[in-house]
Amino acid sequence: MSDPNDETAAAARARRGRNVALAVALFAFVAIIFVVTIVKLSGNVPAH
Amino acid sequence: MTTPVQPAVLLPREAARWQDYVSLLKPRVMSLVVFTALTGMVCAGAGAMNPILAAVAVLCIAAGAGGSAALNMAYDADIDALMRRTRHRAIPAGRVQAADALALGIVLSLFSVGIMGLAVGWLAAGLLAFTILFYAVVYTLWLKRRTPQNIVIGGLAGALPPAVGWAAASGHAPLNAWLLVAIVFFWTPPHFWALSLYTSGDYAQAGVPMMPVVRGAASTRRQILAYTLVLAPLGLTPAFTGLGGPIYLAVAAVGGLALVALAARLALSHAGDPAPPLPTDRREGLYDVRIAARPARDLFAGSLFYLFGLFAALLVEHTPLMAWLGQGR
């Protein structure tokens, strides 16, 4: 492991970018599961 | 055999940016996969599909293609480090660890197949899983370093997306879906062998037995012509099975003739034959090549236009706009 105090500004920017990208990917995944669930459930609701 | 290279040791490590992880997914290849899969979906009647599920299906196909590309990059990092075209990729350049690429590939592959199965259907998910496994295991692990038929057999992985898309939209994969698969399958050898004719030095250095390295340039040029002579008439067949209409027929006929002409010109040329090295200040790119290699470059580029033209014609003919125009007549 490298010492976090040695991290350069460029490395910090890169790490922040990776974290943001991961957060976006996780949020997108949750959103997809939610929307697909709603679509699949609504397809099984009988029309009254 | 290739000499294993430990790029992370040879090269200074830079901090990986998120764009490096995106590059592991081979976005340009992914865009072609999505395009052919989308065409399969539209031809199968994706208009009747829930638009959200259709979008999820496209996303799963893109993620599956990206996952298999990441698995390929993780395994091939040693030979990528030896080739000019690939040595600046994220793993051989030392920006991303191969283990991280492997993890990304596995996660994307599993989630793309799982979500495709749960949201769209298990036939599409099964075909997607087969495509990923075929590319990662049969092509990357088994064929690529062993036989000059690597891209012929391995090309099946790149050819399957139209069938995956078709199955996603309709729940089945009829003959017309497999016709599209066959077209991409027979398109692959002329396309990649044309490229390898002017990059064979790289492949030889990395120990990858591409056709020009093993059988020589003259044999490769003849085989390219043979595959093109099969491809051009095969490209016409969707016009006679009810899949393609007049636009498709015109594109397939004109494009097929142009492709055969380019392949014949290449067969008569000396592209790929041994040539003196370039001056040290001059480097060849994908399209900026020496004069003798231009017939190979032109076929490489022309085959891309041909495939794009065929699938774009199918897309246009199967869009609601065309159906509406047809009703108006």
Contacts between the chains, C-beta under 8 A, distances in Angstrom:
chain1	res1	chain2	res2	distance
A	8	B	15	7.9
A	10	B	15	6.5
A	11	B	15	3.9
A	14	B	15	3.9
A	14	B	16	6.4
A	14	B	17	4.7
A	14	B	18	8.0
A	15	B	15	6.7
A	17	B	17	5.6
A	17	B	18	4.8
A	18	B	16	6.8
A	18	B	17	7.1
A	18	B	18	5.0
A	18	B	21	7.5
A	20	B	18	7.4
A	21	B	18	3.6
A	21	B	21	7.3
A	22	B	18	8.0
A	29	B	111	7.4
A	32	B	56	6.2
A	32	B	59	7.2
A	32	B	115	6.8
A	33	B	115	7.7
A	35	B	52	5.8
A	35	B	56	7.9
A	36	B	52	7.2
A	36	B	53	7.1
A	36	B	56	5.9
A	36	B	115	7.3
A	36	B	118	7.2
A	36	B	119	4.4
A	39	B	50	5.7
A	39	B	52	5.2
A	39	B	53	6.1
A	39	B	119	8.0
A	40	B	119	7.2
A	43	B	50	7.7
